[in-house]
């Protein structure tokens, strides 16, 4: 099997020749292989070069991009003031939605900025080089998460009580913009859209607030992108089973679930998630990127990775991954130890 075939089989709960290897790897490989961190996140050829070098080294089963997109390109296109330091992620210096009067301006924004076009060109270069043998995944955010970028996290949380109409109206205008961003990603060659839903996760949002404010606009976007041909994968931290949010995720046209951390130290038990979803959908593993992978020794990383793989042994619809963004400061020897265990598991 090539990587495209292996991922397709796992997504469809079919047998695979080995465990698909699909961690959230973008940040460390930008450090390991990038000319600069910023260039590897944002600049077409530099981005493609870093990912192709990483693919050759680590034999991933997808190429995953997008942290510069969600952290900088999208907020900047929607009028936030964003800076782009050379060695860290983009920084939102100033939010743009202060009141309802700002929402109309956002609705008229053009997401086709020069920075967006360079990013899409990088995706297109990768698509051509990969020759359909390795799929491309792109990180993505829901209307609610975009709203937090534009409004500010503290402000939008308060709005749920003090100004709920602003949240609803802002998301209404963001839905078509979010779909347009997804469409151009798909046209450029993105196969998998994994939307990071941590701003609406149960660590921050109650299930009632999720249903009231977030579920409908997010469903509109997710279902539209699925109709356009993408495979959509929500990633969410927190107790998604206990709170019932996993049931709301399953109401959308998604193709897999990527669970995250419960706390800084603890991740959701993957078997608990498997027992919940059964054979309805594939699930991604969730090795903690903040644990031994970041602060431990290679032998500790290897042992933790093996333990995860063993718990998922013989599980159809299983894809190895991390529980979220892997730090750019992840020691390379630790990353290599994790990768060896996955590729050597049988």
Secondary structure, DSSP 8 states (H G I E B T S, - for coil): --HHHHHHHHHTT---SS-EE----HHHHHHHH-SSHHHHHH-HHHHHHHHHHHHHHH--SEEEE-HHIIIIIHHHHTT-EEE--SSS--EEEE----SGGGHHHHHT-----HHHHHHHHHHHHHHHHHTTSSEEEEEE--HHHHHHHHH-HHHHHHHHHH-HHHHHHHHHHHHHHHHHHHHHHHHHT--EEEEE-GGGSTTTS-HHHIIIIIHHHHHHHHHHHHHTT-EEEEEE-S-TTTTSHHHHHTTS--SEEEE-BSSSS-B--HHHHHHHHTTSSEEE--B-TTTHHHHS-HHHHHHHHHHHHHHTTT-TTEEE-BSS---TT--HHHHHHHHHHHHH--
